[in-house]
């Protein structure tokens, strides 16, 4: 855990080179440090809340692979609320289903959904969900193949970092408001930004009404760390390079 915190601090310093100097100044005033940390936490929570709210309002269509022709069956509309999502709807449940268990889900979706809700099947961050994958590329003998290339993940990422108007079409005309990616100086998709999008995507698919770290048996922080580690702790450098190149295209 300590190594993870140090790594996160170093990543923050890369984005804000003056951060170390700012922190050093607080050695003289610990109470000022507490106020500074509180301000950072509040700002981060507000930004996350803005992303969550925007996605909840606009993100339902992102879940459909072909929004112009596909439909939710049974119907799933904004006014149904998030309680209708998650393991209560076959299409959101399919995207949440671990990729390695997808064939079992497809054989009997209703039975699989009931087993999850009854606790017979545990869904954790060690079992990566289907929405992270390009299903056409998946190979059970090569579990990382196609991972982090899912259409819903990419749409959520674009919604957050390049603007809602680009979510379904990355080449669409952008809005007048500067997107977050540009504001933060992001010239290409970063691993931790992709991991953040994965967490937001999972929450949108779930039936959770309010933001929470744990949704059923899945810890969102563990999911974030798992995605980050696929980039930063992966010995398969070819996969990392190819995946990041895919995100740039």
N, C-alpha and C positions, 0 to 999 in steps of 0.2 A: 504494500500500500504506500509506504514512504517513497519508494522508487517512482511510483505512478505520480505522486504529488510533485516530486522534483521535476519529472519530465513535463508535466503540465505547466509548471512555473517557467521552465526553459522555453517552452513553446510560446508562452505569453510574452516573455522578454523579446523573442524574435519579432513579434507583432508590435510591441511597444518597447523600443530600445531604452527609453528613459525610466522604465518601470523599476529597475533595481535601485536607481538613484532616489526615486520617490520613496521606496520602502525604507531605505537607509535613513532617511530624514526622520522617520517615526521612532527610531531608537530612543530619541530624547523625550518622546511623549507617547507612551503605550496607549493611553486613552484615545489619542488622535488616530492611532492605528485601528482601534476598534471601530471608530466612526467611519474610517476609510473602507474597512472590510464590509461594514454594513451597507455603505453606499454602493460598493461594487456588487454585492449580492442583490440589492434591490434593483439595480439597473439590469442585471442579468435576468432576474425573474420577470421584470417588466418586458424585456425583449422576447423572452421565451413565451410569455403569455400573449404578446401581440402575434407571434407566429402561429401559436396554437389556435387562437381565435380566428385569424384570417383563414387558416386551413380548414377549420371546422365549417366556416361559412361557404368556402368555395371549392373544397377539395373532394367532394363526393364523386364528381365526374372523373377525377384523376384515377379512381379505382377501376374504372372500366377500361379494358385494354383498347377497345375501339369505341370511344364515346359517341361517335356519330351513328353507330349501328347497334352497339350492345346496350342492354338494359338490365336493371336489377330485377331479379325474380326470386322472391316476392319484392314488391316495390319498396324502395328505400329512398326517402325524401328528407330534406332538411328538418321539416317539422316533426319527423318521427323521433328525433333526438338520438343521442349516441347510444342509448340503451338498446336500440334495435340493431346495432352493429356487433362487432366481436364474434363471439361464438353463438350469437343468436341469429345470425344470417349466413347462409351458405357461401355467399361470395366474399364477404369480409373474412369469414372463417377460413376459407381456402387460402387466402393470402397470408393469414396468420399461421397456418399449418406449417410445421417444420417441413422443409423441402424433402428430407429423406423419408418422410411419412406420407407424402402426397398421394402415392398410389393407393394407400390404405384409406385415406380420406375420400378419394374419388370413387372408391368402390361402394362406400356407404356414408355420405356426408352427414346425414342426420345422426347416425349411430356414433360417429367420431365426435361430433359436436356435443352430444349428451355425455359421452365419456370424459370429455375435457371438463364440462361443467360439474360433473359429479366427482371429479378428482381422480378418476381412474387413469387418465392420461395427463401427465405433468408437462407443461410447456415452460421451458426455461431458456435462458440466453445461450445455453450450450447447443440448443437445437435451432439453427438459424431458419427463420421463417421464409416461406416461398416468395414473398414480395421482394426479397433481396436479390432474387435470381432472374436471369433470363432463362425461362424454362426450356427453351429450344436448345440450349447449350448444356443443360445439366447431364452429368455422367456420374452415377452412383459410385464408380470406382475412382473418380477424380472430383471430390466434393467441393473443391474451390472453383471448378470450371463453371463459368456463368454467374458466379456469385458477385454481388454488388453491381449488377447490370440490369436489375429489374426496372420495368417501365414506371411503376408507381413510385419507387424510390427516386428515380431521376426527375419525375414531375414535381415531387415534394421539394427536392433540392432546388430546382429552378424557381419554383414559387417563392421560396425563401430568399434565395441569393441573386437571382436575375430578374425577379418580378413575376407576379401572377399571370401577366399577359403572355409570358414565355413558357409557362408550365406545360401546356399541351403541344406547343410548337416553338422550339428553341430559336427559330428564325423569324418569329412574329415580331411586328413592330412593338418596341418597348414603350411603356408609359413615360410620362414626363418626370415622375419621381425617381430619383437615383436609387437603384437597387442596393441591397445590403452588401452584396459582393463588392461592388464598386466603392461603396463608402469605406469598407474595411481594407481596400487595396488588394482584393483577391483577383489575381489575373488568370488563375486556373483553379479548378476544384481541388480543395485540400482534404486529406484524409479525415481530419477531425470535423470538418464541415459536412462531409459525407456521413460520418457517424452521427452527427447531430440530426441530419435529415432522416436517418434511419430511425432514431428515437421518436421524432415527431410523426413519422409515418406509422410506426407501431401504435402510438397513442390514437391517431386518427382512425385506424382500423378497429381499435378496441371499443368496448362498450363503456369504458370509464368516462364519467361525466365531468370529473374535475381532475386536474393534473395530480399525479401521484407517482412516486418512485416505483412502486410495485403494482403490477396489474396481474391479478391471480398469482401465479407462481413465477412470473417473469419480472426480473429486476431491470429497469431501464438503464441504470448506470452500468450494470454488467453487459447489457447489449451494446452500449456505447463503447465500453472498453474492449469488447470482443471485436467490433468493427475496426477500431483504431489499431488493435494488435495485428489484424490481418494485413495492415500496411506496414506499421512500424516494427513489428516483431516477427515478420515473416521471412524465413530463410529462402523462400522461392522468389527471388528478386525479379525473375522474368514475369511472373504473375503480377507482381506489384506494378512493374513498368507498363505492362500491357493494359492493366485495369485503369491506371491513371491516364494513359494515352486514350483509352476508350472514352473516359469522361471529358477529355478535352475536345473530342471530335463532335 
